[in-house]
Amino acid sequence: MAAPRYKTLVDALASDIRSGRLAPGARLPTHRGLAAREGIALVTATRVYAELEAMGLVSREQGRGTFVRDIAVPAGHGIDQQIAATDVVDLNFNYPALPEQADLLRQALRELATSGEIDSLLRYQPHRGRPQDRASVARHLTRRGITADADQVLVVNGAQHGLAVTVMAALRAGDVVAVDALTYPGFKVLAHAFRLDLEPIAVTADGPDLDALEKLCATRPVRAIYAMPTLHNPLGWVMPAADRLRLVGTARRCGALIVEDAAYAYLVEASPPPLAATAPDITVHVSGLSKSVATGLRVGFVLAPPPLVPALERAIRATTWNTPALTTAIACRWLDDGTVDRLEARKRDDAKARQALARQELAGLPLVGHPSSYFTWLPLPDDARADRLTAALAREHISVSTAEPFTTTKHTPQALRLALGSTDPDSLRSTLRTVRRVAVEDAYA
């Protein structure tokens, strides 16, 4: 049996893209143009492009058309962390580290080895953490401006695990969750896995468009609002205090839970109060030590309203049973003895220096970001193709992310996110010079 006409056309276009006969960034005919050229119905042309998009070969942009993607950029790039070659500079993922951290770990392990609690660390732990560990986290959060009761704290296996158990405990498939039009890719992955209905909210220079959020809440049953008010990833904003109060008011009126992601909040010294400080009864506050201490130290924490704690505890039991006792013990010692505070202060200085370096080496380009952030956002001209630029940088042994992993709207903006915290300053400087050269040649020519 002969293949349907549209399938034959899909196969032919796919072959042209994979062979390079259709170059990356090439604009394809409009749906009507393809229909006229091939003698097919408009609905069939639309189906052809939809299949090519599902295959990852083209991207459709509202008002602009359909473009050939650069297939040298692998699927999942910017979401799934791949093992990078030793000669690749990673500006895709952030894993900031300080030279003294290895010695701190050696010392902590020696102290634990001779302590009286070593035997207890080999046994099962309470699902949400030992009382003394939760108390350490509560004290840490109190220093961050949140009045925290240890009974409302749950110790988790990193902030991503904290978000996962929050979704499992508080949300159900089909629930509507308001998110920024550009948001943390890890939450997008969770939303897809748990079949949440993400509703994108347009963004402004200082945060989400709160008028748009109110309109959404008036028209759809918003179950939760996912927010990063202090150092948004990827745009780097810090929401003003008045906007935080307005967001809380909107959440109360529509009966929505607030999920506050504070993974990068430690980088901002004088931010307005966290949402959990203003609305503790409707806010789940999620953070951890992966960014502020070390990515391999997978210790995070969730502060939740009391009614939600039992469901969160069951979600922890269902996923990891408990956070590994050894790493939790080290993390809580460092919370109590001031090590975490000292490391966070050092990393704030480090992030400021790297951000200043990026502003210097990429001067003249329209960077968006916070002065003490470990990442910066680079919007591209309307006629530029981020996937093509990403592939060109990959040929220079530089890994960056496009906007695609962060985008929750149908239209993906042409932009790059540059992570600044995963290489030494000298290498970062030379790498940013290459980024500038390639960007100017490819996108700003």
N, C-alpha and C positions, 0 to 999 in steps of 0.2 A: 504493500500500500504506500502510495506516495505521501510524503510529509505535507502537512498543511502549508499553504502559500506563505503565511506569516512566519512559520518555523524556518522555511528555506531562507527567507530574508534575514531572520535573526542570525542564522548560521553564517550567512555570507558577510554580514556586517561584523560579527564577532571575529571571523577569520581575518578581515581587513584590519581590525583594531589590533589583534594579537600579533599580526605579521609586521605591523608598522606602516602598512599602506595608508591607514588613517592615523595621522600623527596625534600624539597627546596634545590636548588643548584645541583640536580642530572642532569647529562648530558644525553640527550636523544640520540637515534641512529641517525646517519646521515640520510639525505633524502633517499639516496640509501639503507642504512641499513634498514630503516623502510619499504621501498618498498619491499625489498627482504624478510623481516621477515613476512610481512602481505600479500604478494602475490598481490601487487597493483602496478600500474604504478608510475613512478617517479613523474610525474606531479600531481598525486593524493596525494602522500606523501607530496609534497610541499604545496598542498592545505590544508591538515590536519594541518600542523604546522602553516600555515598562520591564520587559524581559531582559533587555540589555542592562538596564539599571540594576535589576536584581542580581545579575551576574557580576556586577562591579565594574562594568566596562564603560559606562557613560554616567554622567550626572546631569540632572535637569535642574535648571535655575529659573524660577519664576520671573517672567519679563525679559529674560535674556536668551533662553534657548536650551538646547541639549548639546553637551560637549563630551568629547572623548576623554576618558580618564587616563592618567599615566599608570599603567598596570605594573610598573616597576615598584610602585609603593604597595606593600603587601596589605592584604585584608587584615583589619584589626589594628593597623598601625595607629599608635596613640592611645589605644585601649589595652591591648595585650602586650605585656612586657616580654620582648624576645631577648634571647641571649645575643648580645652585641659582640661583633668581632673586636679583637683587642685594638685594632687601629681605627675604630669608630669613636668619635666624640659624641657623647649622648647629651643632646639638648632636648630630649623628648621627655624623660622621666627625671624627677628630682630625688636625689639621695644625698643631701648635704651632710658632711662629716667634718669633724675637727681632729687635728693630729693627736690630741691627748686622749681621745675616746677609747682607744685600744688599751692603754695603760689603766684607765679607770675600770674597764671590764676585768682585766687581770686581777687588780686589787680587790674588786668586789667578789670575784670567784674565790680568791684566797680567804677572804673574811667569812664567806658562807661555808667554806670547807671546814673551818675550825669552829663554827658556831654550833649552838645547841639545837638549832632548828633544822639541821640538814636532813635528819631522818624523816621529819614530817613533810618535807618537800617531795619525798618519793611516793607519797600517798595521794589518793584522790583529794581534791580540794572542793569546798562548797562551790556550786555552779556559778554564783555571782561574785565569788571571791571571799577570802577570809575576812572576818570583821576588822582586824587590824589593818589589812590592806585597803579595805573600803574607807576606813577612817583616814588613812594617808591621802587617798585621792580627794576625799571631802575637804581636808585641810588645804590641799593644793588648789581646788576650785574656789575655796573661800578667798584665797589670796588673789584669785583672778576676778573677784567681784561678784561671785555667786554664793549665796548662802546655801550651803550644801549639807544635807543630813546623810550620814553614812548609810542609813537604811534605804536611801533612794539611789545609791551608787551601785553600779554593776561593773565589774572588771571584765574586759573582753579582749579578744585576740587582735588588737589593732582597731583603728577607727572604722575601717571598711567592714570589719565584722560587727562593730557597733551599729552601723547603718543597716546591715543585713538583718540582725536580730530585731531591730526596730521595725523594719518592714514586715518581718514575719509575725511580730507580736501585735502590731497596731493596724495593719492594712490587709486588704483582701484583693484578689484578682478583680480587675475592673474598677477599683477605686480611683477617683480622680485626684491627682496630685499636681499642684501648681509648682512649676519650676522656672528658673530663669531661662531665657532663650539660649543662653550659653551657660553651661553648668558642668559640674564635675562628672567626668565620664563614668566613674565607679558607680554613681547613683543611676545613671542610664542603664548600666548593665544589670543592676538589681531590678529596676523597673521592668526591663524586658523579661528577666527570669521569673518574676512574680506577676507578670501580666498587669502591671499598673497602667493607668491611662494618664500619661504625662500631658499637661496643658502648659505650653510655653508662655511666659510673660515677657513682653518686650523689656529691654534694659535701657537705662539711662547712664549718665556718667557716674552717678552716685549709688546706683542700685536698681532694683526692679521698678518698672512703671507701676506705681501703686494704684493709679486710676484704672489701669488695665486689670490689675488683680481684683479690684472691687467689682468691675464689670463681670469678670469671670465668675466670681462668687455669687453674683446675682442671677447668673444664667445656668450654672452647673453645680452639682452637689460636691464641692471641693472637700475632700476628706483630710488632706494634709497639705502643708506648704513646706517645701524643702528650701532652706535658706542658708547662705554663707554671708552673714552680715559683716564679719570682720575678716578682711583680706579674701575677697572673692577669688575663686579659681575658675576661669583664667584671667579675669579682667582687673583684679587687684583693688576693687573699690572697698571702702569702709563706709557703711551706711550711716548717715547722720542720726543723731538721737531722735529727732522728731519723726523721721521716717520709720524708725524701729517701733516707736509708739503707735504710729498709724498702721503698720503691718500687724501688730498685736491686736489692735482694735478690729481690723478686718477679719482676722482669724477668729476672734471671739464671736463676731456677728454671724459668721458662716459656720461656726462649730467645727473649725479645722484644727487639727493637731499641727504644731510647728516642730519641724525637725531641723535643729540648728547644728550645722557642721562647722566645728571650730578647729579644724586640723591645722590651719596656718595662722590662727589668731594670735599665737604667741609672738609673732613677728611685729605686732603693732603695740607700742608701749602705752599709748594714751587713747584708747578707743572708748566710745560710749559703752554703757553697760550691756552685757550679753542679753539676748532675748530671754534666756533662762532666768536672769535676775529680775526681769520685768514681769514675766508671765510664767512662773514656775509650774503652775497648775496645768498649762496646756503645751509645755515645751519639753521635748526630749533633746538634751544637749549631748553631743557626741564629739569626743576628741581623743587624743592619744599621744604617745611619745615617739612614734615612728619618724615624724618630721623634725621634732624639736630635739630628739636625742639621737636615735639611729634607726634606720629603716628595718634592720634585722631584729630590733627589740620590739616584737609584736605585742605591745601592751597598750590597750586603749581603755576608755571608760565611758560609761553612759550614765547620765543623771536624768532620772525620769520622774514624772508625777507618781505618787504612791499607788494609785489604782492600776498602773501599767506594769509595775515591777514584777508581779508573779508571772505574767505572760512573757516578759523579757527573760526571766530566769529559765522558763521552760524552753525558750528558743535557744538559749546558750546550751542547755543540756542536750538539745536535739542536734546541735551543730558541732560543738567542741568539748562538751561536758564541763570543762573549766579551762581558763587560761593556764598555760604551763607554769607550774609553781615556782620554778627556778627563776625564770625571767621576771615574773611578777614580784618575787622577793627582792631582786636587784632593783627593779624600777621603783618600788616603794621605799627602799632605803635611800635611793637618790632623790626621791621627792622630799623625804624628811630631812636629809642632811644638807639640802641646798644645792646639790649637784645639778639637778634639773634647772633650777633658776640660773645657775652660772652658765650652763651650756646654752640656755635660751638667750641670755644676754650676749654671749659670744656670737651666736648665730644671727642675732639681729644686726650686730656690727658687720658680720660677714656678708649678709644679704644686702645691706646698704652699700657696701663696697662693690659688690658684684653688679648691683643695679646701676650704680654710678658708672661703672666700667661699660656696661651695655649702652647707657645714654651717650657716653663718649664715643665709643666705636661705631655706633649706629646713628650718630648725629644726623639730623635732617630727615630721618625716616619717622613716620607717624606712630611712635611707640605708645602703648597704653599700659599703665601699670602703677604699682605703689612704690614709693622710694625705698621701702625695706622689704621688698618681695623677692622671692627666689625665682620668679618667672616674669616674662613680659610678653605682651600681645602685639603682634605686628600686622595691622590691616594692610591689605594689598589693593592696588588700583582695580577698578571695576573690570578691566579687560585682562587682568592677570589670572593665572591658574595656579592655585596653591599646590595641587598635586604635582604639577610639572616642576615647580620650584623645589618641592620636597625631594623629588627624584634627582634633580640637578645637584642638590646638596648631598644626597646620598652618594653620588659619584665622587664627591669631595671627602667622603668618609665622615659625614656629619648627619646625625639623626635628629630631625625635628618633627613636630606634629602640626598637621593642618587643623582647621576649625572643626572638621567633621566629627571627631569623637566628642566634642563639647556641645554640639548643636542639637537642639530639641525641636527646631522648626523644620518645615519642609525645605526651606531655602537655606543652604549652607553658605555663610559668608566666605569670601576669599581672604584668608588670614593664616598666620603662623603663630604658634605658641612656642616660645623659647624658654626652656628650663635652664637656669643659670647655676644650679647648685651642685652639679655632679662631676665637675672637673676642676683641676687646680687653676688659680687665677691666670697664670701665664698662658696655659693652653686655652683658657676661655677667651683671653684677649685675641690671640691669633685666630681662633675659630670664629669669633664675631666679625673679624675683618674679612674672613672668607664669606661669611653669611652676607655681609654688606655688598661685597663685590658681586656675588652670584645674584643677589636680589636686584641690584641696580641693573645688571646685564639682562636679567630674565624678566623682571616685573616692572621696573621703573625706567626702562630704556625709552 
